Amino acid sequence: MTQQFLEDAVLVRPTARQLAWQQMEFYAFVHFGMNTFTNQEWGNGTEDPKLFNPTEFEPSQWVAACKSAGMSGLILTCKHHDGFCLWPSKLTRHCVEHSSWKNGTGDIVRDVADACRAGGIKFGVYLSPWDRHEACYGDSAAYNQFFVGQLEELLTSYGPVFCVWFDGACGEGPNGKRQVYDWDAYYATIRRLQPDAVISVCGPDTRWCGNEAGHCRKNEWSVVPEVLRDIEKIEEKSQKVDDGQFSRRVTSADEDLGSRDAIRHAGRLIWYPAEVNTSIRPGWFYHDEEDSRVRSLTELLEVYYQSVGGNATFLLNIPPDTRGKFHENDTARLAELGAALRVALGNNLASSAMITATESFDDAHQPHNALFNDPSTFWRCCDGTDRVELTLRFPEEQTLDKVMLMEHVVSGQRIESFALAREDDGHWVTFFAGEVVGYKRICRFERVRTKALKICVEAARGFSTLAFVGAYSEGSPQVQFDKIVNVPSAKPQQMGT
């Protein structure tokens, strides 16, 4: 490798918190709050707290439904733009302490955090910077102090938090003024109180995919220009119902963030992986008129494969109804999704294959490392090798429709193009071509029958790595879902909410 910008690119690596977050892969967004009871998407902050009164609040039901789909965490909208807090905040009266629910003695955030821990999934928080209720919003210094105080309440009272999710919404407050957010102070507070939490979307750790319709880029790079961090802090493309037009607003200029052409003159590069967020319904909060408009299994599978299978994570919103429960249509679809993924990715046919490579770096990095679910081992080739091949030979002919590839991203994101080929009567026939791999790439294709599969890396930055190789066929025997989605290798302008 002679080009300095490529040498710089492969030196960019994920932090421990970024890697732990990406290994979660698929997790829930839960929009619940005052809007649930006013049938709104954006409240105005003048709502009477007494309106908030879930009659059958059951966070353990949320957790069970999320787990049925294979999700590993849950992010709760602790405060949306209306300023109503789902915990008894000492900084405002616009909170559950002054609601009808449990005569003001309850704490939604605590109950959800406890349910997540009891159910074995991680808990995260969303806190809207925009507050249409708080009188000091727009008095930048005073409101920033107020907002840091709310962060401190959330991050010191409810145990470990895997994510603090921000959006960039910045409308007017009750006084008609717009706020200047002190992002640096917000970030510093999170790092001090929850150092293992990723700061998502309007933050330094994870970025928005660019839309809320569940559409993904063909190639999603984790190593991108540093300037993208500031681009996230605007709200023009966020908080949209999918009206059939919004999902097409990602411009062609947004499509390529990390190729050689995109980074050649970009200056400083950062590890800034993508999150795909969308809702299981057209809206983000519950509306009973949308009970018949839950996304189809086919749609959800497509988003899953494009996001988790395309070097991103998948944040799927499920809004509880006025009972405080997920609607039956939503829970049924989540269970259906989990079952479909267990069938599709439940049995790794590569685990019984023999694997060889045209070259390996040394004895510690042989190709058989890629067949094991062990983050400490991986295959790699020698420095400066642009083209290298790995061949899997199965004990008998197999039918395949998916191949999973995972780079050892602790060593950087390196693979730029690859192809898959099957052996046919002594000849190799290419049937799939791809570019980015990254943390995980799930290649889907029409069924092929073969006794051997070849993975050909055709271009890479410096050298190639593979931490995991899987081969699958629809209808294979099922196994536990947590063995599928967490095979380790080793966000929004006002997005989403």
N, C-alpha and C positions, 0 to 999 in steps of 0.2 A: 504494500500500500504506500503510495507516494504522495497522496493528496492530504494535506494537513487537516482539512476540515473533516475528513472521514476518520482520521486518527483521533481527532478531538471527540467525534460523535461516539465512538465505542468506549471512550473513557467515562461517559455519562452513565451512571448506574442508579438503580432505585435505592431509596432509603429502606431501612427495616420496616418502618410503618407503611410505606407504599407497597412493599412486597406482601406484607401480611394482609393489607386491604385487598390487593388484587387476587390473592388466593381465596378470598371469600366469594368472589365471582358473581353471585346472584343473591340479592337481598331486597327487602321491602321498604317502601316509603308508605307511611300511614298519615294521610291528611284527615285530621279530626280536630274539631274546635267549634267556635261560634258559627262558622259558615254552615256547619252540618245542620244547625237548628234554624237558620234563616234562609236556607236553600240558595245560598250565594257562593260565588267563587272568591270574590274579594269583598270583605266587609269594610265598613267605613269607620269603625271605631266608636260609634255612638250606641252600639247595641247594649241592651240591659243585660248584665251578667246573669240575671235570674233565668234567662232563656236557656242557658246551658244546663241540661238535665237528662243525661242518658239514663234510660230506665232499666237496662239489662247489661250494663258495662261488664265486659268479660274479656280482658286482655289475654287470658290463657287461650281463648278461642282464636284470637289473632295469631298467636304464636304457633298453635297447632296447624292452622291453615297454611302459614308460611312454610313450616317444616314439611308439610305434605307436598309442596311444590319443589322442595329441595333448597329453600333459601337458608342463608346462614346468618342473617341479621335483620334488624328492623330500625328504621329511622323515623322518629315521631315528630310531627309538627308541633313543637312545644309552644310556639307563638307564631301566628300568621300576621298578615299586614294589618288586621283589625286591632292588634295589640293585646288580645285576650290571652292570658297565660294559663296553661293547663296545670300549673303548679301554684301553690299559695305563695306568690312572690311578696316579699316585704317592700318592694319598690313601687307597687301599683295596686290599686283596688280593682283593677280590671282583670280579675283572675278567678279561679275556681273557689277561692275562699269566700267570695261574695255571690256564688251561684246557688241555684236551688239544689244541685246535686249533693246528696249527703248533708244537706243543711250547711254547706260550706266547710265541712270537715275533711273532705277528700283531697287526694293528690293523684291526678291521672298519670303524671310523669313517674311517680314512685311505683304505682301499680304496674305500669307497662315495663319499667326497668326490671322490677322483681319478676314479672312473668317471663321476660326474656332470659334472665339468669336461670330461673327454674326450668325453662324449656331447652336450655343449652344453645341459645343463639345470642349474638352480640346486640348491644343496644347503642343507638346513635341518636343525636338530637339535631333538629332543624330549629333555627331561631331567626325570624325575619328581622333584618336591619330596619326595614321600613315599618314604622309604627304610626298608624293613622289615629290612634287614641292619645298617645302621650303628648302632653302639652308642650314639653321642651323640645320635641322633634323639630329640627330646623334651627335651633340654637345649638350649633354644632358642638361646642365644648361641653355644654351641659348634657346633651343627649348622649354623646359618646361615653361620658362617665356613667350615665344611667345604663347604657347598653352593656358596658363592661361589667357593671354590677349584676345584670341579669345573667351574663355568661358565668360569672363566679357562682351564682346560686345554682345553676344547672350543673356545673362541672365539679362541685364540691359535695353535693348532697345525694347523688344517685349512683355512685359506684363507677366502674370503668366505662368509658365511652369510646367506641371505635371510630366515630366520625362526628364532626361538627359540620353541618351542611348549610352553606350560605347561598343566597342568591343576590343579585345586584339591583333589585327593585329600589327605586329612589324617587318616590312621588312626593307630593306635598303633605305636610302635617296639618294639624288643626289650625295652626297659625298662618297657613298659606306659604310657609317657607320650605325650602328644600335643604336636606341635610348633607353635610360633607362627612362621609364615613371615615373614621380613623382605623383603616384596615390593619395597620401595623400594630396598634394597641390591641385590637381584637385577637390577632394572631399570637401576640406575645402572651396574652392571658391564657389562651388555649395551650400553648406550649408549656407554660408554667404549671398549669393545673392538670392537664391530661396530655402528657408528652407523647403517648403512643397513639393518640387520635389523629386521623388524617383530617385536613381541612379541605373540604370538597367544593369544587366548582368556582366560587369566588374565593379562592384560596391557593396556596402554593403547592398542594400535594396532588390533586386530581382535577381534571378539566371536563367541561361539558362537551358532548359529542357535536353540539351545534343545533339540535332541534329536539322537540319533545314528542315526536311522532314515532320514535323507535327506529328511525332510519339511521343507517351506519355508513361510514365511508367504506369504499372497497378495500382500502389499505389504511390501517390505523397505526401510526407510529407513536411510540412512547417518548422518543427523543425528538424534541421539537424546539423551535426558537423561543428564547426566554420571553420575548415580547408578548406571547400568548397569555401570560399571566394577567397582564393588564386588560387585554381584550375581554376577559371573562367578567370584568367588573362593570358591565353595562347590561341594560335590561331589554333592549329593543326586540330581541327574538324570543323572549321567554314568556312563560305563563300564558300559553295559548291552548285553547281547545283545538283538537285536530279537525279542522273544517274541510280537509281535502286540499287546501292550498298551503297551509303552514308548513307541511312537511317538505314542500318543494322550494322553500326559501333559502336553503343552504346553497350558496353560490358556488360556481366552479372554482373560484379562487380559494374557497375554504376546503376543497377536497384533498389537496395535497399539502400536508403539513410537515412531512419528514423525509421525503425522497432526497436524493443527491441534489437535484435542482433546487429543492425548497430550502436546503440548509447550506448551500454552497457559500452564500454571502450573508448568512443570517446572523453572524456574530455569535454571542454566547448561546449555548444549547443547554437544555435542562431535561430531566426525566419528568414528564408530565403526562401520565397515562389518562385515557378517556373513560368516562362513565356515560352510559346510555340510560336516560331516564324517560319513562313514559307511564301512562296510567292504564289500568285494566278497563277503564271506562272513558268516555269522551272527556269528562270533567275530572278535576282533582279531588273535590269534595263530593260527598254522597248527594245524589238527587234521585228520588224514587222513579222519576220518568226515564232514567237511564238503566233501570233494572233489566231491560231486555236488550241492552246495548253493550253487554260485557264482551270484550274481545274474544274472538274465536280461538280455539286451540291452535289452528294453523297459523294465525297471526302471531300468537305468543311464541310458538316454536321458532318462527322465522326471526323474531327479534332476539331470542335466546342465541340462536346459531350465529347471527350476525354480530352480536355484542360479545358474549362470553367466548364464542368461537371465532372472534375477529379481533382479539387483543384489547378488549374493553371489559368493563363490568356492566351488569344489568341491574338497574334500580327500578323495580316495578311498584307502582302505587296501587294500594287497595284501600278505598275509603270506607270506614265504618259508618253505619247508618245511625239514626237517632236513638236506637236501642243501645248503641255502643258496641255493636257486633258487626262482623263482616256479613254481608248479605249472602243468602244461601246460593245464589247464582255465582257469586264470586268464589266462594269456598269450593263449590263443585268444579269450577274451571281450574282452580289452583291444584286440586287433587288430580284432575285429569292431566294437567301439564306435568306434574311430577311423575305420574305413571308412564306417560309417553316418553319422557327422558330416560326413565329406567329401562324401558324396552330398547330405545335407540342406542344408548351408551352403556348398557349394563354388562356386556361381556366383551372383554378385550381379547380379540383373536390373536393379537400379536404376542400375547404373553406366552404362547406355546411355540412361537416361531424361532428359527435360528436367524441371527442377524450378523452381517458382515459389513465392512466399510472399505472403500478403496484406500483409505489411510486413517490413521489415528495419531494423535499428538504423542502419546506415550502409553504405558501399560495401565496407568490410572484413569485413562479416558477412552476406554475401549467401547465399541458400539453396544455391547450388551447392557451397559449402564442405562441406556435409554429405554429398556424394557421394564425397569423397576420404578416403583413409587417411592423414590428416595431423593430428597432435595439436595443431599450432599454429594451425589455422584452424577456424572453426565458424560456424554461423548463430545469430543471436539477434534477437529483436524488441525493440521499444521498451519502456522502463520503464513499468510499470503496465498492460500489456496482458494482460488475462485470457484472451482468446480469440484465437487466431491459427491460420491454416491454411497448410499446405504441400501442393502438388500435384505429383505425379510423372506425367508422360505418357510412355508407352513408345512406341517406334517401331512396334510391332505388338502385337496382343492377347497377353497373357501369362496363364499359370496360376500362381497364387500360393498358398502355404500357410503362409508365415512372413514376418514383417517384423521387422527388427532396428532398434531405436532406441537411441541413445547420447547422453546429455547431455554437455555440456562441464563435467564435475564440478569442474574447477579454478575455475569460476565459481559453484560451489555446486549443491546438489540442489534443483531448483525445480519441476519439473512435478508436479502433483497429480492430474490426470485428463486423459485423451485418448481419441480414438476414431479408428478407421480406416474409410474408406468407399471404395466402388468406383463407378465410373461405369457406369451401365446405361441405354443408350438415352437419353442426355442427362440422366438423373437420378442423384443421388448416393444410394447405399444403404449405410447403416452396417452393418458386419458384425462389428466388434470394439470393445469398450470396455475401457479399462484405467485404472490409476491411476499408481502409481510407475513411473518410468523409471530414473533414476539412471545409474550407469556403463553398464549394458547391460540392455535388456529385449528378449527374443525373444518376439514375439507369435505364437502358433500358432492355426490356425483351419482349418475345412474349406476345401477348394480353392475358389478363386474365379477366374473369368476376367474380365479387364478390360484396357482400354487406358490406364486412368488410376487412380491411387491418391491418396486425400487423407488427410493426417494432420492431425487437428484437435486442437489443445491447447485444452482447455476450462477449465482452472484451473491457475494457476501462482503462484509466490511472486515477485512483482516483475516478472520477465520470463522468457521461455523461451529455452533454447538447445538446439540439436541439433548434435552433432559428427559424427554418422554416421547414415545411413539406408541400410538394405539390404532387398532384397526377394528372396525365394527360393522355389523350387519343388522338391519331392522329385523326384529323378531327373535333376536338372540335371548338366551335365558336371562332373567332379571337378577340383579344383585342390589345391595343397599345403595341408595342414591348418594350418600356421603362418600362413597368410594368412587363416584363418578365425577362430581363437580370439583372436588378438592384434590385432584392429582397435582401435587406441587412440582415446580421445577426445582427446585432446590429443596368539569361540569360547567354554572349556567349564567350567565347574564341573568336576569331573574329566572333562573331556570326552574322549572318544574313546579313550583308549588303554587 
